[in-house]
């Protein structure tokens, strides 16, 4: 399903209706994918890439202390998509971790002070 361009409020509402977000491989989605999903409490499945542009999700999860959610490779990515799609308890645990730790991403004063 391809949706037309929409305003931020409607876009965030759509994200809140999703089960998971899938980060693009090799070139992470940056702010739109990472920060918006965290703001919505939406689990993002991402792979720890080898380039700067492929590590946005990893960097955010690392800052939140949630690196264990980051996939090492495409095989693990596929496996985690299946786990979080079919296991509501695991997905809810992921969501709770985002809600508890998301402030570490958005309220990091260290970056401002630097």
C-alpha positions, 0 to 999 in steps of 0.5 A, a space after each residue: 500500500 502506497 499512501 500519499 504525502 500527508 501532514 505530520 499528525 496523520 503520518 504519526 497516526 498511521 505509524 501508531 497503527 502499525 505492528 512493526 516498522 522495517 528499517 531499510 537495509 544498508 541505508 537507514 531511514 534516519 529521522 523519519 524511520 528511527 526518531 518517529 518510530 521511537 516517538 510513537 512507541 513502534 518497534 523498529 527492526 534494523 540491522 547494524 550496518 557497516 556505513 554511517 548511513 546504515 547505522 542510524 537505528 543502531 545508534 539510537 538503540 545504543 543510546 537508549 541501552 537497547 542494542 539487543 534489539 538490533 540485528 547483526 545480519 539479514 537472517 536475524 532481521 527476518 527472524 526478528 520480524 517473524 518473532 515480533 509479528 507473531 508473538 504479541 508478548 515479545 512485541 509488547 515487551 519491545 514496546 514497553 522498553 521503547 516507552 521506558 527508554 525513549 527519553 534517553 534519545 530525546 532528552 540527551 543534554 550531553 549532546 547539547 552541552 558538547 
